[in-house]
Amino acid sequence: MVALRAHIPDDAFTAPGLGTLREGSGVVIGENGLVLTIGYLITEAEEVWLTTHDGRVLAAHPLAYDQETGFGLVQALGPLDLPAIELGDSSAAKLGDSVVFADGIGGSVTAAIVGKQEFAGYWEYLLDEAIFTAPAHPSWGGAAVIGADGKLIGIGSLRLQMMRSGDVTDINMAVPIDLLRPIFDDLMTRGQPNRPPRPWLGVFSAENNGEVIVMSVADGSPAAKAGLQQGDIISDVRDGEVASLADFYRKLWTIGPAGAEVPMRIVRDGRESWLRIKSADRNSFLRKPQMQ
């Protein structure tokens, strides 16, 4: 494990939402200094620094970030002299399994898997089966979820809350490591998976009693250009009624690839209307890591 610090330019597309100084952890998965992390830490980064447990600080190069899974890869530009952790099988992990949630600054939490289920994020993000653990680790971003066999089964992404026995409990959400294998070679050679980009609107949404409500739209995004507004309810995409946040994303992504026009029925102030939003490739708005 290493600590990770990334510096992002002030004018980067993600700077307003994610900040210009991002700190978290990374997991060494290659003997040559290849580090796996959660991608939002390194998106649009112009500098990345890794710190080992013995205090050594090394520069690193951001190699890739996959929007669909959320994984990011960085390459240390000097010898880390750290062993690589072996990748495990996240599909074999079961509810109740004991795991260690470990960060890059020496902190760890012994936790249990309390959920393996769908997760829909407000930023047009969906995992069919994310891993949820409790108790929560306070430094979750890019941290390792390690199974009882000592192998890596997930990368920490979020801190959330859930109801357990009538009480609110803090939990972590992790991206399952099995999602890395199919795209790993592409990330290493291309910087991104070899697949058509999904249509992206730039809308931040929440679900409330089955309704998908617009919280905000990204400046300059397709949603902003089409006039989608905070408080709008997204009721239909093309010819299908939207039943949930995850359903909204799945309907949107079947229209793809990026650049396709998305017909959408919305409810604003009790009145229905249709918008036609020309989608985009989210990556086209971001600064790209330079392949070396």
BELCOR-V378261 format. One record per helix or strand. SS is the DSSP state (hx for helix, st for strand). FROM is the first residue (numbers start at 1). TO is the last residue. Records with the same first field share a line. If there is no record, write none. Layout:
SS: FROM-TO ; FROM-TO
This chain:
st: 2-8 ; 21-28 ; 34-38 ; 45-51 ; 57-65 ; 71-76 ; 87-87 ; 98-102 ; 108-121 ; 125-134 ; 144-146 ; 152-164 ; 167-176 ; 200-200 ; 203-208 ; 211-217 ; 233-237 ; 240-241 ; 261-268 ; 271-278 ; 280-280
hx: 15-18 ; 39-41 ; 90-92 ; 178-181 ; 184-190 ; 222-226 ; 245-254 ; 282-285
